[in-house]
């Protein structure tokens, strides 16, 4: 196989850029650099009812965590990313935009930082403890537990 003048190998890497071991590193793993933290402030876990008020209809859920610049909400059908809304909860309300969506939850960024008084009141009034996760067994329609569900303890996640 002939190599084009000015190139040192069949990969057509110019001679001045060729270094020992380049071909081996071409397919090797590189160290991943962790993504920088994007949050402007740390979030504090809370637990209270919340509603996203939108022109297309209100969406009820629970406030999962909050900071002065955003919050995470848990809900069955979160709205789409980029939607504008008013987040209402017992101790305040804020204009916001949905910044990320995952099944069963979404994150919002407030248009303006929350007042410290509202943030502190929410944190003090709605502290979060361990959260129960459904055991995966559905209850029957008559209100009695399905067979075997008494053997499965509820799971907690942190």
TIMI-170712 format. One record per atom (N, C-alpha, C): x, y, z; atom name; residue number from 1; residue in one letter. Coordinates in nm, 3 decimals. Atoms other than C-alpha are relative to their C-alpha. Last residue first. Layout:
<pts>
PT      c1      c2      c3 atom  nr rest
PT       X       Y       Z   CA NUM    A
...
</pts>
This chain:
<pts>
PT      c1      c2      c3 atom  nr rest
PT  -0.057  -0.118  -0.064    N 158    X
PT  -3.355   0.905   4.973   CA 158    X
PT   0.021   0.110  -0.099    C 158    X
PT  -0.114  -0.050   0.075    N 157    X
PT  -3.582   0.626   4.860   CA 157    X
PT   0.042   0.134   0.059    C 157    X
PT  -0.032  -0.141  -0.018    N 156    X
PT  -3.803   0.418   5.081   CA 156    X
PT   0.111   0.038  -0.095    C 156    X
PT  -0.140  -0.037   0.019    N 155    X
PT  -3.964   0.087   4.990   CA 155    X
PT   0.016   0.151   0.021    C 155    X
PT  -0.021  -0.113   0.090    N 154    X
PT  -4.296  -0.030   5.135   CA 154    X
PT   0.148   0.036  -0.008    C 154    X
PT  -0.002  -0.129  -0.071    N 153    X
PT  -4.281  -0.376   5.291   CA 153    X
PT   0.016   0.114  -0.100    C 153    X
PT  -0.094  -0.091   0.063    N 152    X
PT  -4.390  -0.672   5.076   CA 152    X
PT  -0.001   0.133   0.074    C 152    X
PT  -0.136   0.050  -0.018    N 151    X
PT  -4.548  -0.954   5.278   CA 151    X
PT   0.105   0.098  -0.053    C 151    X
PT  -0.035  -0.022  -0.139    N 150    X
PT  -4.880  -0.768   5.318   CA 150    X
PT   0.145  -0.044   0.027    C 150    X
PT  -0.053  -0.136  -0.015    N 149    X
PT  -4.898  -0.746   4.938   CA 149    X
PT   0.039   0.030   0.144    C 149    X
PT  -0.145  -0.008  -0.007    N 148    X
PT  -4.920  -1.124   4.905   CA 148    X
PT   0.054   0.139   0.024    C 148    X
PT  -0.071   0.110  -0.066    N 147    X
PT  -5.281  -1.134   4.793   CA 147    X
PT   0.151   0.020  -0.007    C 147    X
PT  -0.008   0.116   0.086    N 146    X
PT  -5.415  -0.790   4.697   CA 146    X
PT   0.081  -0.109   0.069    C 146    X
PT  -0.129   0.018   0.067    N 145    X
PT  -5.493  -0.549   4.975   CA 145    X
PT  -0.003  -0.126  -0.084    C 145    X
PT  -0.086   0.094  -0.072    N 144    X
PT  -5.854  -0.480   5.054   CA 144    X
PT   0.127  -0.020  -0.080    C 144    X
PT  -0.072  -0.064  -0.109    N 143    X
PT  -6.026  -0.163   4.933   CA 143    X
PT   0.085  -0.096   0.082    C 143    X
PT   0.082   0.002  -0.121    N 142    X
PT  -6.293  -0.334   4.723   CA 142    X
PT   0.072   0.060   0.119    C 142    X
PT   0.101  -0.106   0.002    N 141    X
PT  -6.124  -0.225   4.396   CA 141    X
PT  -0.086   0.001   0.126    C 141    X
PT   0.121   0.037   0.075    N 140    X
PT  -5.815  -0.435   4.465   CA 140    X
PT  -0.104   0.112   0.013    C 140    X
PT   0.109   0.044  -0.087    N 139    X
PT  -5.491  -0.273   4.576   CA 139    X
PT  -0.121  -0.031  -0.085    C 139    X
PT   0.120  -0.084   0.003    N 138    X
PT  -5.206  -0.268   4.328   CA 138    X
PT  -0.103  -0.054   0.097    C 138    X
PT   0.124   0.077  -0.007    N 137    X
PT  -4.871  -0.425   4.414   CA 137    X
PT  -0.118   0.096   0.001    C 137    X
PT   0.019   0.066   0.129    N 136    X
PT  -4.561  -0.233   4.295   CA 136    X
PT  -0.126  -0.084  -0.003    C 136    X
PT  -0.067   0.130   0.001    N 135    X
PT  -4.449  -0.150   4.649   CA 135    X
PT  -0.015  -0.072  -0.132    C 135    X
PT   0.096   0.111   0.010    N 134    X
PT  -4.537   0.216   4.602   CA 134    X
PT   0.075  -0.131  -0.015    C 134    X
PT   0.017   0.034   0.141    N 133    X
PT  -4.256   0.446   4.709   CA 133    X
PT  -0.093  -0.119  -0.004    C 133    X
PT   0.044   0.135   0.033    N 132    X
PT  -4.272   0.606   5.051   CA 132    X
PT  -0.013  -0.014  -0.151    C 132    X
PT   0.116   0.008   0.089    N 131    X
PT  -4.070   0.922   5.101   CA 131    X
PT  -0.032  -0.145  -0.031    C 131    X
PT  -0.014   0.105   0.100    N 130    X
PT  -3.841   0.967   5.399   CA 130    X
PT  -0.128  -0.010  -0.082    C 130    X
PT  -0.054   0.118  -0.065    N 129    X
PT  -3.895   1.303   5.566   CA 129    X
PT   0.023  -0.105  -0.106    C 129    X
PT   0.015   0.130   0.066    N 128    X
PT  -3.942   1.635   5.398   CA 128    X
PT   0.065  -0.108   0.085    C 128    X
PT  -0.122   0.081   0.005    N 127    X
PT  -4.000   1.955   5.590   CA 127    X
PT  -0.027  -0.135  -0.063    C 127    X
PT   0.021   0.124   0.077    N 126    X
PT  -4.302   2.160   5.482   CA 126    X
PT   0.127  -0.084  -0.005    C 126    X
PT   0.137   0.049  -0.012    N 125    X
PT  -4.343   2.454   5.723   CA 125    X
PT  -0.023  -0.134  -0.070    C 125    X
PT   0.037   0.028  -0.139    N 124    X
PT  -3.975   2.534   5.787   CA 124    X
PT  -0.137  -0.067   0.011    C 124    X
PT  -0.091   0.103  -0.053    N 123    X
PT  -3.864   2.501   5.423   CA 123    X
PT  -0.039  -0.038   0.143    C 123    X
PT   0.029   0.129   0.066    N 122    X
PT  -4.168   2.688   5.292   CA 122    X
PT   0.085  -0.110   0.059    C 122    X
PT   0.129   0.046  -0.051    N 121    X
PT  -4.128   2.969   5.546   CA 121    X
PT  -0.038  -0.135  -0.060    C 121    X
PT  -0.018   0.050  -0.137    N 120    X
PT  -3.759   2.999   5.462   CA 120    X
PT  -0.129  -0.052   0.059    C 120    X
PT  -0.080   0.122   0.003    N 119    X
PT  -3.827   3.027   5.088   CA 119    X
PT   0.015  -0.060   0.139    C 119    X
PT   0.086   0.106   0.057    N 118    X
PT  -4.108   3.280   5.133   CA 118    X
PT   0.075  -0.133  -0.001    C 118    X
PT   0.107   0.027  -0.096    N 117    X
PT  -3.898   3.500   5.368   CA 117    X
PT  -0.088  -0.116  -0.049    C 117    X
PT  -0.055   0.085  -0.106    N 116    X
PT  -3.592   3.475   5.143   CA 116    X
PT  -0.107  -0.038   0.100    C 116    X
PT  -0.036  -0.078  -0.119    N 115    X
PT  -3.793   3.615   4.852   CA 115    X
PT   0.047  -0.097   0.108    C 115    X
PT   0.099  -0.009  -0.107    N 114    X
PT  -3.786   3.382   4.556   CA 114    X
PT   0.051   0.092   0.111    C 114    X
PT  -0.030   0.075  -0.122    N 113    X
PT  -3.549   3.461   4.268   CA 113    X
PT  -0.111   0.020   0.105    C 113    X
PT  -0.071  -0.085  -0.097    N 112    X
PT  -3.720   3.593   3.955   CA 112    X
PT   0.030  -0.084   0.123    C 112    X
PT  -0.037  -0.118   0.077    N 111    X
PT  -3.836   3.400   3.645   CA 111    X
PT   0.078   0.100   0.085    C 111    X
PT   0.081  -0.118  -0.025    N 110    X
PT  -3.827   3.081   3.849   CA 110    X
PT   0.049   0.118  -0.083    C 110    X
PT  -0.087  -0.112  -0.034    N 109    X
PT  -3.671   2.773   3.695   CA 109    X
PT  -0.089   0.122   0.016    C 109    X
PT   0.037  -0.133   0.044    N 108    X
PT  -3.878   2.456   3.698   CA 108    X
PT   0.106   0.100   0.043    C 108    X
PT  -0.072  -0.107  -0.068    N 107    X
PT  -3.788   2.090   3.713   CA 107    X
PT  -0.042   0.133  -0.058    C 107    X
PT  -0.055  -0.105   0.085    N 106    X
PT  -4.015   1.802   3.622   CA 106    X
PT   0.071   0.102   0.086    C 106    X
PT  -0.053  -0.119  -0.065    N 105    X
PT  -4.137   1.474   3.762   CA 105    X
PT   0.050   0.100  -0.102    C 105    X
PT   0.047  -0.020  -0.136    N 104    X
PT  -4.330   1.154   3.692   CA 104    X
PT   0.055   0.122   0.071    C 104    X
PT   0.127   0.064  -0.035    N 103    X
PT  -4.137   1.050   3.382   CA 103    X
PT  -0.033   0.022   0.148    C 103    X
PT  -0.024   0.144  -0.007    N 102    X
PT  -3.860   1.308   3.334   CA 102    X
PT  -0.134  -0.064   0.035    C 102    X
PT   0.113   0.090  -0.026    N 101    X
PT  -3.894   1.671   3.230   CA 101    X
PT   0.051  -0.143  -0.001    C 101    X
PT  -0.027   0.140   0.032    N 100    X
PT  -3.645   1.958   3.232   CA 100    X
PT  -0.121  -0.084   0.040    C 100    X
PT  -0.134   0.010   0.059    N  99    X
PT  -3.656   2.339   3.228   CA  99    X
PT   0.042  -0.143  -0.031    C  99    X
PT  -0.042   0.140  -0.015    N  98    X
PT  -4.028   2.404   3.282   CA  98    X
PT   0.135  -0.014  -0.070    C  98    X
PT  -0.004   0.075   0.125    N  97    X
PT  -4.063   2.782   3.308   CA  97    X
PT   0.048  -0.141   0.029    C  97    X
PT  -0.110   0.092   0.027    N  96    X
PT  -4.162   2.983   3.615   CA  96    X
PT  -0.010  -0.057  -0.142    C  96    X
PT  -0.002   0.026   0.143    N  95    X
PT  -4.376   3.262   3.762   CA  95    X
PT   0.122  -0.088  -0.030    C  95    X
PT  -0.108  -0.057   0.081    N  94    X
PT  -4.386   3.224   4.138   CA  94    X
PT  -0.023  -0.032  -0.147    C  94    X
PT   0.022   0.026   0.142    N  93    X
PT  -4.634   3.150   4.416   CA  93    X
PT   0.110   0.069  -0.078    C  93    X
PT  -0.045  -0.094   0.101    N  92    X
PT  -4.610   3.132   4.792   CA  92    X
PT  -0.042  -0.038  -0.140    C  92    X
PT  -0.072  -0.114  -0.057    N  91    X
PT  -4.667   2.959   5.123   CA  91    X
PT   0.049   0.099  -0.104    C  91    X
PT   0.064  -0.068  -0.113    N  90    X
PT  -4.939   2.705   5.035   CA  90    X
PT   0.070   0.126   0.051    C  90    X
PT  -0.007   0.091  -0.114    N  89    X
PT  -4.798   2.625   4.688   CA  89    X
PT  -0.048   0.078   0.121    C  89    X
PT   0.067  -0.040  -0.124    N  88    X
PT  -4.855   2.786   4.349   CA  88    X
PT   0.018  -0.110   0.103    C  88    X
PT  -0.006   0.104  -0.102    N  87    X
PT  -4.622   2.760   4.051   CA  87    X
PT  -0.063   0.055   0.127    C  87    X
PT  -0.010  -0.058  -0.133    N  86    X
PT  -4.731   2.993   3.772   CA  86    X
PT  -0.001  -0.118   0.097    C  86    X
PT   0.105   0.030  -0.097    N  85    X
PT  -4.658   2.853   3.430   CA  85    X
PT   0.017   0.088   0.123    C  85    X
PT   0.005  -0.099  -0.106    N  84    X
PT  -4.451   2.883   3.114   CA  84    X
PT  -0.116  -0.030   0.092    C  84    X
PT   0.130  -0.061  -0.032    N  83    X
PT  -4.389   2.573   2.906   CA  83    X
PT   0.015   0.102   0.112    C  83    X
PT   0.012  -0.132   0.059    N  82    X
PT  -4.031   2.514   2.790   CA  82    X
PT  -0.130   0.070   0.030    C  82    X
PT  -0.111  -0.090  -0.027    N  81    X
PT  -4.029   2.141   2.853   CA  81    X
PT  -0.020   0.132  -0.074    C  81    X
PT  -0.116   0.005   0.086    N  80    X
PT  -4.368   1.977   2.829   CA  80    X
PT   0.105   0.104   0.035    C  80    X
PT   0.012  -0.071   0.127    N  79    X
PT  -4.609   1.946   3.119   CA  79    X
PT   0.130  -0.006  -0.079    C  79    X
PT  -0.060  -0.133   0.001    N  78    X
PT  -4.568   1.674   3.383   CA  78    X
PT  -0.019   0.068  -0.135    C  78    X
PT  -0.024  -0.039   0.139    N  77    X
PT  -4.820   1.391   3.380   CA  77    X
PT   0.059   0.140  -0.004    C  77    X
PT   0.025   0.111   0.092    N  76    X
PT  -4.829   1.208   3.713   CA  76    X
PT   0.037   0.034  -0.143    C  76    X
PT   0.139   0.002   0.050    N  75    X
PT  -4.662   1.472   3.927   CA  75    X
PT  -0.016  -0.111  -0.101    C  75    X
PT   0.038   0.137   0.029    N  74    X
PT  -4.345   1.529   4.135   CA  74    X
PT  -0.147   0.002  -0.040    C  74    X
PT   0.136   0.041  -0.031    N  73    X
PT  -4.205   1.879   4.124   CA  73    X
PT  -0.021  -0.145  -0.039    C  73    X
PT   0.032   0.126   0.065    N  72    X
PT  -3.848   2.004   4.140   CA  72    X
PT  -0.138  -0.042   0.048    C  72    X
PT   0.058   0.106  -0.081    N  71    X
PT  -3.780   2.369   4.219   CA  71    X
PT  -0.016  -0.127  -0.084    C  71    X
PT   0.072   0.106   0.068    N  70    X
PT  -3.601   2.679   4.100   CA  70    X
PT  -0.053  -0.105   0.096    C  70    X
PT   0.006  -0.017   0.145    N  69    X
PT  -3.408   3.000   4.173   CA  69    X
PT  -0.076  -0.108  -0.074    C  69    X
PT   0.049  -0.134   0.034    N  68    X
PT  -3.450   3.049   4.551   CA  68    X
PT  -0.013   0.021  -0.150    C  68    X
PT  -0.107  -0.096  -0.029    N  67    X
PT  -3.428   2.677   4.610   CA  67    X
PT  -0.054   0.137  -0.037    C  67    X
PT   0.012  -0.140   0.038    N  66    X
PT  -3.691   2.403   4.626   CA  66    X
PT   0.128   0.076   0.034    C  66    X
PT  -0.106  -0.080  -0.059    N  65    X
PT  -3.739   2.028   4.655   CA  65    X
PT  -0.006   0.140  -0.058    C  65    X
PT  -0.097   0.100  -0.045    N  64    X
PT  -4.021   1.780   4.599   CA  64    X
PT   0.122   0.066   0.063    C  64    X
PT  -0.129  -0.068   0.001    N  63    X
PT  -4.321   2.012   4.563   CA  63    X
PT   0.100  -0.094   0.065    C  63    X
PT  -0.062  -0.025  -0.129    N  62    X
PT  -4.612   1.779   4.501   CA  62    X
PT   0.134   0.069  -0.022    C  62    X
PT  -0.112   0.087  -0.034    N  61    X
PT  -4.847   1.764   4.205   CA  61    X
PT   0.050   0.031   0.139    C  61    X
PT  -0.026   0.017  -0.144    N  60    X
PT  -5.151   1.923   4.045   CA  60    X
PT   0.115  -0.096   0.021    C  60    X
PT  -0.058   0.132  -0.024    N  59    X
PT  -5.151   2.040   3.682   CA  59    X
PT   0.037  -0.008   0.147    C  59    X
PT  -0.084   0.016  -0.119    N  58    X
PT  -5.379   2.329   3.595   CA  58    X
PT   0.048  -0.143   0.012    C  58    X
PT   0.061   0.071  -0.113    N  57    X
PT  -5.509   2.375   3.243   CA  57    X
PT   0.098  -0.017   0.114    C  57    X
PT   0.059   0.125   0.049    N  56    X
PT  -5.393   2.482   2.896   CA  56    X
PT  -0.067  -0.080   0.110    C  56    X
PT   0.117  -0.027   0.085    N  55    X
PT  -5.342   2.842   3.012   CA  55    X
PT  -0.069  -0.127  -0.049    C  55    X
PT  -0.037  -0.027   0.139    N  54    X
PT  -5.113   2.717   3.290   CA  54    X
PT  -0.125   0.029  -0.082    C  54    X
PT   0.114  -0.065   0.065    N  53    X
PT  -5.128   2.703   3.671   CA  53    X
PT   0.046   0.042  -0.140    C  53    X
PT  -0.050  -0.081   0.110    N  52    X
PT  -4.875   2.452   3.804   CA  52    X
PT  -0.122   0.055  -0.073    C  52    X
PT   0.074   0.000   0.126    N  51    X
PT  -5.011   2.336   4.137   CA  51    X
PT   0.073   0.086  -0.101    C  51    X
PT  -0.030  -0.114   0.087    N  50    X
PT  -4.835   2.238   4.458   CA  50    X
PT  -0.080  -0.015  -0.128    C  50    X
PT   0.078  -0.006   0.124    N  49    X
PT  -4.902   2.012   4.755   CA  49    X
PT   0.037   0.125  -0.078    C  49    X
PT   0.130  -0.064  -0.013    N  48    X
PT  -4.624   1.987   5.011   CA  48    X
PT  -0.070  -0.003  -0.135    C  48    X
PT   0.111   0.086   0.041    N  47    X
PT  -4.301   1.800   5.079   CA  47    X
PT  -0.131   0.073   0.026    C  47    X
PT   0.124  -0.036  -0.067    N  46    X
PT  -3.966   1.976   5.106   CA  46    X
PT  -0.108  -0.097  -0.047    C  46    X
PT   0.115   0.088   0.017    N  45    X
PT  -3.610   1.888   5.017   CA  45    X
PT  -0.116   0.048   0.085    C  45    X
PT   0.035   0.060  -0.130    N  44    X
PT  -3.372   2.183   5.002   CA  44    X
PT  -0.124  -0.084  -0.022    C  44    X
PT   0.142   0.022  -0.025    N  43    X
PT  -3.206   2.280   4.674   CA  43    X
PT  -0.019  -0.069   0.134    C  43    X
PT   0.036   0.137  -0.041    N  42    X
PT  -2.859   2.428   4.650   CA  42    X
PT  -0.149  -0.011   0.028    C  42    X
PT   0.009   0.010  -0.145    N  41    X
PT  -2.831   2.756   4.455   CA  41    X
PT  -0.035  -0.144   0.036    C  41    X
PT  -0.050  -0.123  -0.060    N  40    X
PT  -2.744   2.862   4.100   CA  40    X
PT   0.001  -0.006   0.151    C  40    X
PT   0.090  -0.067  -0.093    N  39    X
PT  -2.780   2.513   3.965   CA  39    X
PT   0.066   0.122   0.060    C  39    X
PT   0.077  -0.106   0.066    N  38    X
PT  -2.572   2.430   3.661   CA  38    X
PT  -0.091   0.074   0.097    C  38    X
PT   0.130  -0.017  -0.067    N  37    X
PT  -2.298   2.228   3.830   CA  37    X
PT  -0.072   0.118  -0.063    C  37    X
PT   0.004  -0.099  -0.109    N  36    X
PT  -2.018   2.164   3.581   CA  36    X
PT  -0.141   0.012   0.056    C  36    X
PT   0.067  -0.123   0.042    N  35    X
PT  -2.031   1.839   3.387   CA  35    X
PT  -0.001   0.099   0.116    C  35    X
PT   0.134  -0.021  -0.053    N  34    X
PT  -1.778   1.580   3.498   CA  34    X
PT  -0.056   0.135  -0.044    C  34    X
PT  -0.007  -0.116  -0.088    N  33    X
PT  -1.485   1.532   3.259   CA  33    X
PT  -0.140   0.024   0.053    C  33    X
PT   0.112  -0.093   0.009    N  32    X
PT  -1.477   1.187   3.113   CA  32    X
PT   0.016   0.111   0.101    C  32    X
PT   0.058  -0.031  -0.131    N  31    X
PT  -1.143   1.020   3.075   CA  31    X
PT  -0.113   0.100  -0.020    C  31    X
PT  -0.058  -0.119  -0.058    N  30    X
PT  -1.090   0.899   2.723   CA  30    X
PT  -0.066   0.024   0.134    C  30    X
PT   0.085  -0.085  -0.083    N  29    X
PT  -1.156   0.549   2.614   CA  29    X
PT   0.076   0.121   0.049    C  29    X
PT  -0.004   0.020  -0.144    N  28    X
PT  -0.952   0.400   2.334   CA  28    X
PT  -0.094   0.095   0.073    C  28    X
PT   0.119   0.076  -0.040    N  27    X
PT  -1.044   0.392   1.966   CA  27    X
PT  -0.007  -0.023   0.150    C  27    X
PT   0.111  -0.040   0.084    N  26    X
PT  -0.806   0.662   1.843   CA  26    X
PT  -0.129  -0.069   0.043    C  26    X
PT   0.088  -0.087  -0.077    N  25    X
PT  -0.578   0.600   2.136   CA  25    X
PT  -0.123   0.041  -0.080    C  25    X
PT   0.057   0.078  -0.109    N  24    X
PT  -0.424   0.302   1.957   CA  24    X
PT  -0.097   0.085   0.082    C  24    X
PT   0.095   0.094   0.056    N  23    X
PT  -0.374   0.497   1.635   CA  23    X
PT  -0.067  -0.083   0.110    C  23    X
PT   0.123  -0.070   0.038    N  22    X
PT  -0.216   0.785   1.823   CA  22    X
PT  -0.105  -0.098  -0.051    C  22    X
PT   0.117   0.050  -0.071    N  21    X
PT   0.036   0.560   1.997   CA  21    X
PT  -0.130   0.068  -0.039    C  21    X
PT  -0.006   0.142  -0.034    N  20    X
PT   0.345   0.756   1.889   CA  20    X
PT  -0.125  -0.040   0.079    C  20    X
PT  -0.073   0.024  -0.124    N  19    X
PT   0.248   1.091   1.755   CA  19    X
PT  -0.004  -0.149   0.027    C  19    X
PT  -0.009   0.139  -0.042    N  18    X
PT   0.142   1.194   1.407   CA  18    X
PT   0.084  -0.012   0.125    C  18    X
PT   0.097   0.023  -0.108    N  17    X
PT   0.049   1.563   1.376   CA  17    X
PT   0.007  -0.141   0.055    C  17    X
PT  -0.030  -0.088  -0.112    N  16    X
PT   0.362   1.669   1.174   CA  16    X
PT  -0.097  -0.019   0.117    C  16    X
PT  -0.121   0.041  -0.071    N  15    X
PT   0.328   1.363   0.952   CA  15    X
PT   0.027   0.089   0.120    C  15    X
PT  -0.121  -0.070   0.043    N  14    X
PT  -0.030   1.443   0.853   CA  14    X
PT   0.118  -0.033   0.090    C  14    X
PT  -0.029  -0.101  -0.101    N  13    X
PT  -0.279   1.172   0.954   CA  13    X
PT   0.128   0.070  -0.046    C  13    X
PT  -0.014  -0.131   0.061    N  12    X
PT  -0.398   0.986   0.648   CA  12    X
PT   0.012   0.112   0.103    C  12    X
PT   0.108  -0.080  -0.058    N  11    X
PT  -0.512   0.681   0.844   CA  11    X
PT   0.000   0.142  -0.053    C  11    X
PT   0.122   0.020   0.077    N  10    X
PT  -0.296   0.470   0.608   CA  10    X
PT  -0.118   0.078   0.056    C  10    X
PT   0.068   0.127  -0.019    N   9    X
PT   0.020   0.611   0.761   CA   9    X
PT  -0.127  -0.007  -0.082    C   9    X
PT  -0.086   0.107  -0.050    N   8    X
PT   0.289   0.879   0.747   CA   8    X
PT  -0.069  -0.134   0.012    C   8    X
PT   0.074   0.075  -0.099    N   7    X
PT   0.127   1.145   0.530   CA   7    X
PT   0.084  -0.120   0.041    C   7    X
PT   0.038  -0.091  -0.106    N   6    X
PT   0.325   1.415   0.345   CA   6    X
PT  -0.080  -0.068   0.111    C   6    X
PT  -0.110  -0.081  -0.055    N   5    X
PT   0.341   1.211   0.028   CA   5    X
PT  -0.051   0.100   0.103    C   5    X
PT  -0.008  -0.129   0.067    N   4    X
PT   0.043   0.974  -0.004   CA   4    X
PT   0.114   0.082   0.060    C   4    X
PT   0.047  -0.106  -0.085    N   3    X
PT   0.112   0.629   0.132   CA   3    X
PT   0.022   0.132  -0.072    C   3    X
PT  -0.080  -0.121   0.005    N   2    X
PT   0.143   0.333  -0.095   CA   2    X
PT  -0.066   0.107   0.086    C   2    X
PT   0.086  -0.118   0.000    N   1    X
PT   0.000   0.000   0.000   CA   1    X
PT   0.090   0.123   0.000    C   1    X
</pts>
